[in-house]
């Protein structure tokens, strides 16, 4: 489950990059922690000092050895299928890097940055990464959003232990107004993967797979509803589908980034926030009634 201001502000006061969230049980204590990026390019972990039902996140701890040049956007996955958590990082340049865990899950030790395809895997600006087996060939492909709101898939031409991705991404039918942050989940419980995507307009979009896992087809999107109203946060959103309470239903973490606007002589600030939405519906028809803020000491330049 990823607030960027500082030197990246535009003239209208808004900051371009979206947040990205990556919840993960980092220290294997059974509680969901949060991994974040930052303007500086470093990656941080916030450990859950509360419970999963009442999460509280303390001060950030830097993940040693995991850093890119600018605006890191991390995604935790077992990149090379060795059973250990690696860190895949999107960044402002549009490139994607991976940091392989040479240690253990209890005591991770990350190798030096490896740019995928020697830096030629590039979506333009502000890459946001997740993984999915797009064509049901048993291999993990890369799903990458960019600042224009487009989402591309890069097919794995190698294997799961030694992934090798196509240089040219295939543009998918997934598109939002800007700064796409795609994530994969079976939204309607039909056994096929769907796409949930944050956007620069403050909404969350759901793209239902009307094809198959081998040949996915996505039609018109629907927007996330909370208490029967369209969710629209004041700034860029990122979303992560997960089963927060282990009841077999999709819950959501949604974040918005910090935005500072100069309106006349007044400065308006939209604070960074992460929210938990619990599914009160069913596995086949998710429903959400409440946007519950997550408590945490998140850094001002957080990229979730």
C-alpha positions in Angstrom: 0.0 0.0 0.0 3.1 5.7 -2.0 3.5 13.7 -0.9 5.9 15.3 -3.2 6.5 19.0 -3.0 9.9 20.8 -2.5 11.7 21.5 -5.8 9.3 19.4 -7.8 6.4 21.9 -7.5 4.9 23.3 -10.6 4.1 27.0 -11.0 0.5 26.4 -10.0 1.7 24.9 -6.7 0.9 21.3 -7.4 3.5 18.5 -7.3 3.6 16.1 -10.2 4.3 12.6 -8.9 1.5 10.5 -7.3 1.8 8.5 -4.1 2.1 4.8 -4.1 1.3 2.4 -1.2 3.0 -0.9 -0.5 1.8 -2.7 2.6 4.0 -5.6 3.6 4.8 -7.6 6.7 8.4 -6.4 6.7 9.5 -7.9 10.0 7.3 -11.0 9.9 5.5 -10.3 13.1 2.1 -10.9 11.5 1.3 -7.2 11.2 1.1 -5.1 8.1 3.9 -2.5 7.7 4.2 0.1 5.0 7.0 0.6 2.6 7.5 4.1 1.1 9.7 6.0 -1.3 10.7 9.6 -1.1 11.7 12.7 -3.1 15.3 11.9 -2.3 15.1 8.5 -3.8 15.5 6.6 -0.6 13.1 3.8 0.5 11.7 3.6 4.0 9.8 1.1 6.1 7.2 2.1 8.7 6.6 -0.7 11.2 3.1 -1.2 12.6 3.4 -0.7 16.3 -0.4 -1.2 16.8 -2.5 -4.1 15.5 -4.0 -4.9 12.1 -7.4 -3.7 13.4 -5.9 -0.5 14.9 -2.7 0.1 13.0 -0.2 2.8 14.2 2.9 3.6 12.2 6.0 5.0 14.0 9.0 6.8 12.7 10.5 5.6 9.3 13.6 3.5 9.0 15.7 3.7 5.9 16.1 0.4 4.0 19.9 0.2 3.6 21.2 0.0 0.1 17.9 0.7 -1.6 18.1 4.1 -3.2 17.6 5.6 -6.7 18.5 9.0 -8.1 15.1 10.7 -7.5 11.5 10.1 -6.5 11.5 6.4 -5.6 8.3 4.4 -6.0 8.8 1.0 -4.4 7.1 -2.3 -5.0 7.9 -5.4 -2.9 7.9 -8.8 -4.7 10.0 -12.0 -5.0 11.6 -10.8 -8.3 13.7 -13.9 -8.9 11.6 -16.6 -7.3 14.1 -17.5 -4.5 11.5 -17.0 -1.8 13.0 -13.7 -0.6 11.5 -10.2 -0.7 13.2 -8.0 -3.3 12.5 -4.3 -4.0 11.4 -3.1 -7.4 11.5 0.7 -7.8 9.9 3.1 -10.3 11.4 6.5 -10.5 11.0 10.0 -11.9 13.1 9.2 -15.0 10.6 6.5 -16.1 13.2 3.7 -15.6 12.7 0.7 -13.3 15.3 -0.7 -11.0 15.5 -3.8 -8.9 17.4 -4.5 -5.7 17.9 -8.3 -5.1 17.8 -9.5 -1.5 21.1 -11.4 -0.9 20.3 -11.9 2.8 17.1 -13.4 4.3 13.6 -12.3 4.8 14.3 -11.7 8.5 17.6 -9.9 7.8 17.5 -8.6 4.2 20.7 -7.4 2.6 20.3 -5.8 -0.8 22.6 -5.9 -3.8 23.5 -2.8 -5.8 20.9 -1.2 -8.0 20.2 -3.1 -11.3 18.4 -1.0 -13.9 16.1 -3.3 -15.9 17.3 -3.8 -19.4 20.3 -1.6 -18.6 17.9 1.4 -18.4 16.2 0.8 -21.7 13.0 -0.3 -20.0 11.5 3.2 -19.8 7.9 4.6 -19.8 8.8 8.3 -20.1 8.3 9.9 -16.6 7.3 8.7 -13.1 7.1 4.9 -13.4 4.8 3.1 -11.0 5.3 -0.7 -11.0 3.5 -3.9 -10.1 3.8 -7.5 -11.4 1.3 -9.8 -13.0 1.3 -12.9 -15.3 -0.4 -10.9 -18.1 -0.6 -13.7 -20.7 -1.0 -16.8 -18.5 2.3 -18.3 -19.6 3.4 -18.9 -16.0 5.9 -16.0 -16.0 5.8 -12.7 -14.1 5.4 -9.7 -16.3 5.8 -6.0 -15.4 2.9 -3.6 -15.3 4.1 0.0 -15.4 2.1 3.2 -15.2 3.4 6.6 -16.2 2.7 10.4 -15.8 0.5 10.5 -18.8 -1.9 8.1 -17.2 -1.1 5.2 -19.5 -0.2 1.7 -18.4 2.2 -0.6 -20.2 3.0 -4.3 -19.9 6.5 -5.6 -20.4 6.6 -9.3 -21.1 9.0 -11.6 -19.4 11.1 -13.2 -22.2 13.2 -15.1 -19.7 11.9 -17.2 -16.8 10.9 -16.5 -13.2 14.3 -17.2 -11.7 16.0 -14.9 -14.3 13.4 -12.5 -15.6 14.3 -10.7 -18.9 11.8 -8.1 -20.1 10.9 -6.8 -23.5 12.4 -3.4 -24.2 9.2 -2.1 -25.7 6.1 -2.2 -23.5 2.7 -3.0 -24.9 0.3 -0.2 -24.2 -2.8 -1.6 -22.5 -6.4 -0.5 -22.5 -5.8 0.9 -19.0 -5.8 4.7 -19.0 -6.6 7.4 -16.5 -6.2 11.2 -16.4 -2.6 11.2 -15.3 0.0 9.5 -13.0 -1.3 5.9 -13.2 -0.6 3.7 -10.3 -1.9 0.3 -11.3 -2.4 -2.7 -9.1 -3.8 -6.2 -9.8 -6.6 -8.0 -8.0 -9.7 -10.2 -8.7 -12.2 -7.4 -8.1 -15.4 -9.4 -8.7 -14.4 -12.8 -7.6 -14.7 -14.4 -11.1 -11.2 -15.9 -11.0 -9.7 -13.4 -13.5 -7.3 -10.5 -12.7 -8.7 -7.0 -12.9 -6.8 -3.7 -12.5 -7.4 -1.1 -9.8 -5.6 2.2 -10.6 -5.0 5.5 -8.9 -5.0 8.8 -10.8 -4.1 12.5 -10.7 -7.7 13.5 -10.5 -8.2 12.1 -7.0 -10.3 9.2 -8.1 -9.7 5.4 -8.1 -10.6 3.5 -11.2 -11.5 -0.2 -11.6 -11.0 -2.0 -14.9 -12.9 -5.3 -15.1 -11.3 -8.0 -17.2 -14.0 -9.0 -19.7 -11.6 -11.4 -21.5 -9.5 -14.2 -20.0 -6.3 -14.4 -18.0 -4.5 -15.5 -21.2 -6.1 -12.7 -23.3 -7.3 -9.9 -21.0 -9.7 -7.4 -22.4 -10.7 -4.3 -20.4 -13.8 -2.2 -21.1 -14.9 1.1 -19.7 -13.7 1.8 -16.2 -15.9 2.3 -13.1 -14.9 4.6 -10.3 -14.7 3.5 -6.7 -17.8 4.3 -4.6 -17.7 4.9 -0.8 -21.1 5.0 0.9 -22.7 5.1 -2.6 -20.8 8.2 -3.6 -17.8 8.5 -5.9 -14.6 8.8 -4.0 -12.6 11.8 -5.0 -9.7 12.9 -2.8 -8.2 16.4 -3.2 -5.1 15.2 -5.0 -3.4 12.3 -6.7 -4.4 8.8 -5.5 -2.7 5.5 -5.2 -4.6 2.3 -4.2 -3.6 -1.2 -3.0 -6.1 -4.0 -2.9 -5.5 -6.5 -0.1 -7.3 -8.6 2.5 -6.6 -6.6 5.5 -8.6 -8.6 8.0 -8.2 -12.1 6.4 -11.9 -12.6 5.8 -11.4 -13.6 2.1 -12.7 -10.2 0.8 -10.8 -7.4 -0.9 -10.2 -4.4 1.2 -8.3 -1.2 0.1 -5.6 1.2 1.2 -5.9 4.5 -0.6 -3.5 7.4 -0.3 -3.4 11.0 -1.6 -0.3 13.1 -1.9 0.5 16.4 -0.3 -0.3 19.4 -2.4 0.5 23.1 -1.7 -1.4 25.7 -3.6 -0.9 29.4 -3.8 -4.3 31.1 -4.2 -4.0 34.8 -4.3 -2.2 35.7 -1.1 -3.4 32.5 0.6 -1.6 29.2 0.9 -3.8 26.1 0.9 -2.3 22.8 1.9 -3.8 19.3 1.3 -2.1 17.0 3.8 -0.7 13.6 2.8 -2.9 10.8 4.0 -3.4 7.0 3.9 -6.9 5.6 4.4 -8.2 2.1 5.0 -11.5 1.0 3.4 -12.9 -2.3 4.7 -15.1 -4.3 2.4 -18.6 -4.6 3.9 -20.0 -6.3 0.8 -19.0 -9.7 -0.6 -16.1 -11.2 -2.5 -18.2 -10.9 -5.7 -19.5 -7.4 -5.0 -17.3 -5.2 -2.9 -18.9 -2.4 -0.9 -17.2 0.3 1.1 -18.9 2.5 3.7 -16.1 4.5 5.5 -12.7 6.1 4.7 -10.7 5.5 7.8 -7.4 7.5 8.2 -4.3 5.5 9.1 -2.2 7.0 11.9 1.5 7.4 11.2 4.5 9.7 11.4 5.0 9.9 7.7 7.7 12.0 6.2 6.8 15.2 4.3 8.4 13.9 1.1 6.8 10.5 1.3 6.2 8.6 -1.9 3.9 5.7 -1.1 
